Amino acid sequence: MDIGKATLKDVIERLHSFPEMAVFAHESGKRTLEAYFGTQRLGLFEAKIIAELQATPAQFDSFQTNNTKREGMASGQWKYTMAEADVKIANDLRVQRLIYMPVINYEPEIVVARFGEPAERAASLQAGIDYWFYPGKGLAILMNTDGKEILYYTNQHDYAAMKQGLLETKPYNDK
């Protein structure tokens, strides 16, 4: 799947699954549009899949205004569940980032065997969590000593922004 060119519709067709759709808004003003697919089987592995979509400020405003439910999250964000009419609009939006949360814990040796040594390792803002960066693969991996790893995929154009965002924010809580 070509992240940055693939649409939400492409991901739905690939996974044969319909996501829960929501806008997440942080007090800083940062917003993300997420399609949460829940646990999916990919080959031999199971993982929770989230597709972050590219949306314009006007689309974010509209999706938030039309929301069917607003709830506060532990991360300090507000979650706005999208209306059905807006979900149809989102089908044509491009995937900016794909987040893969394996059901099983990946040990560092397994990650290195699968992806090789990272180009860079960096500590996160949270103890026990490091990020491993693979810019040539469009991949960043959250390595968690006390929990499960999270894999973030994006295209080359958006990689630097993804890396900066990961290093500046708290990681996703397992949904």
Buried (B, 14 or more C-beta within 10 A) or exposed (E): EEBBEBBBEBBBEEBEBEBBBBBBBBEEEEBBBBBBBBEBEEEEEBBBBBBBBBBEEEBBEBBBEBBEEEEEBEBEBBBBBBBEEBBEBBBEBBBBBBBBBBEEEBEEEEBEEEBEEBEEEEEBEEEEBBBBBBBEBBBBBBBBEEEBBBBBBBBEEBBEEBBEBBBEBBBBEEE
